[in-house]
Amino acid sequence: MRVAAVQCDVVWEDVPLNHARLADRIAAAADAGARLVLLPEMFASGFSMATSRIAEPVDGPTATFLGEQATTLGVWVGGSFACRTEGSLKPRNRLLLAAPDGSTEYYDKVHPFALGGEKERYAAGDRLVTVAIEGVRFTPFICYDLRFADWFWRAAPGTDCYVVVANWPAERQSHWTDLLRARAIENQAFVVGVNRVGEGGGAAYLGQSVVFEPFGGVVAAAGSAEETLVAEIDPDRVVEVRSRYPFLADR
């Protein structure tokens, strides 16, 4: 199946404008045959710690936007936002996957980024999530999660493709590419990394969204401008690599 990674700039803390800017890009990705369209981390606001301004309810504007895009276009659409949840004093950095039939799945970022103040402002998630979409098993993660290989390992046997949505800053750009490739090689799975470009909150972002296949090869790669990658994710390739090199069994 085809997956699209929409690499975009983000207007700082302007949710309506970011929704408006992305609607046509999501539609274009769907027209290109993508069955899952992915947006960067906190695509509607930027990586802001001003939770009193940007946090939304579970059925707020961004969740509604993702759901409407999915049902209107007949594709899955996913991206993360600051989400207020019942029973938590802090919002969560939630990656919502909206399905064409109106249903949703979600993953809450397990590792808030302490260095950037996220740990003080956001509550951590506590569970892995794997979602089957048209025969492909996707396990989503968010940005800083990428540094914690053990969580990827836990999900590996039931995962064909990892999704990592991010606001990964330019000063550590080489880590982004290297860690994504490592997660693909060590887990023998596809990895789709979706990063933003531009500037926000005092940080610069170089994008370089990328799709790796289970042996570490590059399927598609973006530069540092707004761009949409569309790549084929083939679960048979996962089976092939894992059968030929049964490394997971030795863990």
C-alpha positions in Angstrom: 0.0 0.0 0.0 1.1 3.6 -0.5 1.9 5.9 2.4 2.4 9.6 2.1 4.6 11.7 4.4 3.7 15.4 4.2 6.7 17.4 5.1 5.6 21.0 5.9 6.3 24.2 7.7 4.1 25.0 10.7 2.7 28.5 11.5 3.4 28.9 15.2 0.3 28.3 17.4 -2.1 29.1 14.6 -4.3 26.0 14.4 -6.9 27.2 11.9 -4.3 28.5 9.4 -2.3 25.2 9.6 -5.4 23.2 9.0 -6.2 25.4 5.9 -2.6 25.1 4.6 -2.6 21.3 4.8 -6.0 20.4 3.4 -4.9 20.7 -0.3 -1.7 18.7 0.5 -3.6 15.9 2.1 -6.0 15.8 -0.9 -3.0 15.7 -3.3 -1.5 12.8 -1.4 -4.7 10.9 -1.6 -4.9 11.7 -5.4 -1.5 10.2 -5.7 -2.8 6.9 -4.3 -1.8 7.1 -0.7 -4.0 5.1 1.6 -2.4 6.6 4.8 -1.4 10.3 4.9 0.9 11.3 7.7 1.6 14.8 9.1 4.4 15.9 11.4 4.3 16.1 15.2 2.1 18.9 16.5 1.4 19.9 12.9 -1.4 22.3 14.0 0.5 24.4 16.4 4.3 23.7 16.4 6.1 22.1 19.3 4.8 24.6 21.8 4.9 24.3 25.6 2.1 26.8 26.0 -0.5 24.2 26.7 -3.0 26.6 28.1 -3.3 28.1 24.6 -2.9 25.2 22.3 -4.3 22.1 24.1 -7.5 20.8 22.7 -10.2 18.4 23.8 -10.3 14.9 22.3 -13.0 16.0 19.9 -11.6 19.5 19.3 -10.7 21.3 16.1 -7.6 19.2 15.2 -9.3 15.8 15.8 -12.3 17.1 13.8 -10.0 18.2 11.0 -8.3 14.8 10.8 -11.6 13.0 10.9 -13.2 15.1 8.2 -10.2 14.7 5.9 -10.2 11.0 6.3 -13.9 10.5 5.7 -14.1 13.0 2.8 -11.1 11.6 1.0 -11.6 8.0 1.9 -8.1 7.5 3.3 -6.4 7.2 6.7 -4.9 10.5 8.0 -2.6 10.9 11.0 -0.8 13.5 13.0 -0.1 14.6 16.6 -1.5 17.4 18.6 -1.8 18.6 22.3 -4.8 16.7 23.6 -6.6 17.2 26.9 -7.7 13.9 28.3 -10.1 13.0 31.1 -8.4 12.3 34.4 -5.1 14.0 33.6 -4.0 17.4 34.8 -1.6 17.7 31.8 -2.5 17.2 28.1 -0.9 14.4 26.1 1.1 14.6 22.8 -1.4 12.4 20.9 -0.9 10.9 17.5 -4.5 10.4 16.1 -5.1 8.1 13.2 -8.4 8.8 11.6 -10.0 6.1 9.4 -12.3 6.6 6.3 -15.2 5.0 8.2 -15.1 7.7 10.9 -13.3 5.6 13.6 -10.0 6.5 15.2 -7.0 5.0 16.8 -4.4 6.9 18.9 -1.0 6.7 20.4 0.2 9.0 23.2 3.9 9.9 23.3 5.6 7.7 25.9 8.7 9.8 26.2 8.1 13.5 26.6 11.2 15.5 25.7 12.5 16.7 29.0 15.3 18.8 27.5 12.7 20.9 25.8 10.3 21.2 28.8 7.8 18.7 27.4 8.0 16.5 30.4 6.8 19.3 32.7 3.9 20.3 30.4 2.7 17.0 29.0 1.7 13.7 30.5 3.4 10.6 29.2 1.6 7.8 27.5 2.0 4.2 28.7 1.1 1.8 25.9 2.2 0.6 22.5 -0.3 0.7 19.7 -0.3 -1.3 16.5 -3.0 -0.6 13.8 -3.7 -2.8 10.9 -4.5 -0.8 7.7 -5.3 -2.7 4.6 -3.1 -5.7 5.5 -0.2 -3.6 6.8 0.6 -3.5 10.6 1.7 0.0 11.6 3.2 1.0 15.0 3.3 4.7 15.6 5.8 6.7 17.6 6.5 10.4 18.2 9.9 12.2 17.8 11.9 11.6 21.0 10.6 8.1 21.2 13.0 7.3 18.4 15.9 7.3 20.9 14.4 4.4 22.9 15.1 1.3 20.9 13.6 -1.1 23.5 10.1 0.1 22.8 10.5 -0.5 19.1 11.9 -4.0 19.9 8.8 -4.8 21.9 6.5 -4.1 19.0 8.7 -5.7 16.3 7.1 -9.2 15.9 3.8 -7.6 15.1 5.0 -4.6 13.1 5.5 -4.3 9.3 6.0 -0.5 9.4 7.0 2.0 12.1 5.7 5.5 11.8 7.7 8.3 13.5 6.1 11.8 13.3 8.5 14.5 14.6 9.6 18.1 15.1 13.3 17.0 15.0 15.6 20.1 15.2 18.3 20.9 12.8 21.1 20.8 15.3 20.6 17.1 15.7 19.6 16.3 12.2 22.2 13.6 11.6 20.8 11.7 14.6 17.3 11.7 13.0 18.4 9.9 9.9 20.8 7.5 11.6 18.3 6.5 14.3 15.5 5.9 11.8 17.8 3.7 9.7 18.9 1.8 12.8 15.3 1.1 13.9 14.6 -0.3 10.4 17.7 -2.5 10.3 17.5 -3.9 13.8 13.7 -4.6 13.6 13.7 -5.6 10.0 10.7 -3.4 9.2 9.8 -0.4 7.2 10.2 3.0 8.9 8.5 6.2 7.8 9.9 9.3 9.4 7.9 12.5 9.0 9.6 15.8 10.1 8.7 19.5 9.7 10.7 22.3 8.1 11.0 26.0 8.9 11.3 27.7 12.3 9.2 27.8 15.4 9.7 28.4 19.1 13.3 29.3 18.7 14.2 26.1 16.8 15.0 25.5 13.2 13.9 22.3 11.3 15.5 20.8 8.2 12.9 18.2 7.4 14.6 15.3 5.6 11.6 13.0 6.0 12.5 9.5 4.8 11.2 6.0 4.3 13.6 3.1 5.0 12.9 -0.5 4.0 13.6 -3.6 6.3 17.2 -4.0 5.1 18.0 -0.4 5.6 17.7 0.9 2.1 16.2 4.2 1.3 12.8 4.0 -0.4 12.1 7.7 -0.6 13.8 10.8 0.9 12.9 14.5 1.1 15.1 17.6 1.2 14.7 20.6 3.4 11.7 22.3 1.8 8.0 21.5 1.9 7.5 18.2 0.1 5.4 15.1 0.1 6.9 11.7 -0.1 4.8 8.8 -1.4 6.2 5.3 -0.9 5.1 1.7 -1.3 5.0 -0.3 1.9 5.0 -4.1 1.1 4.6 -6.4 4.1 5.9 -9.3 1.9 9.3 -7.5 1.9 9.2 -7.7 5.7 8.5 -11.5 5.6 11.3 -12.0 3.0 13.9 -10.2 5.1 12.9 -11.8 8.4 12.8 -15.3 6.8 16.2 -14.9 5.1 17.8 -13.3 8.2 15.9 -14.6 11.3 17.7 -12.2 13.7 14.6 -11.4 15.8 14.5 -14.9 17.1 17.8 -14.5 18.8 16.8 -11.6 21.1 
